[in-house]
Amino acid sequence: MPVRIFLIGFMGSGKTHWGRIWSADSGIPFFDLDVRIEKAFKITITAIFEKKGEVKFRELERLHLMKFQRKKNFILACGGGTPCFSDNMKWMKSQGMVFYLKASPTQIINHIVHETSHRPLLSDINPAELSTFIENKLIEREPYYSQADVILDVNELDNKSLSAFI
């Protein structure tokens, strides 16, 4: 039986970090949706946002997400906004299991505070307003994230967290 896992959550929640660890532990191939988009277009996500805008980025994101319909086994780290656009959440749930890596605003800030220039949604945010911005975005995205098949608190994750579900 195919194992198709979509990891969702806000930026800095550990989707790529844990996806790589769980891939190594399980032998299931790992992919990062943002990396695949950057390789395909030979441009960074930040540059896509700057040059083409978020709407164009979301189109490219959906296009590359749909390519996973042809793959049998994978763990895919999705972008933080992926489940919030174009019925992507509904599609992911129809294709496999969706895991939400739930992190607090404080945890997220600790992970991304030195990476804001590489995060398109954060590049223009004043550091003093970062916490409020993240809190508001989490509230906005929670209705999508909470539709996941499995919700995992990032404080409780370890190398074997995924194995209980596959």
PyMOL commands that set and color helices and strands:
alter all, ss='L'
color gray80, all
select helices_A, chain A and resi 15-26+33-41+45-52+54-70+82-84+88-95+105-112+116-118+127-145+154-156
alter helices_A, ss='H'
color red, helices_A
select strands_A, chain A and resi 4-8+30-32+74-77+97-102+150-153
alter strands_A, ss='S'
color yellow, strands_A
deselect
rebuild
show_as cartoon
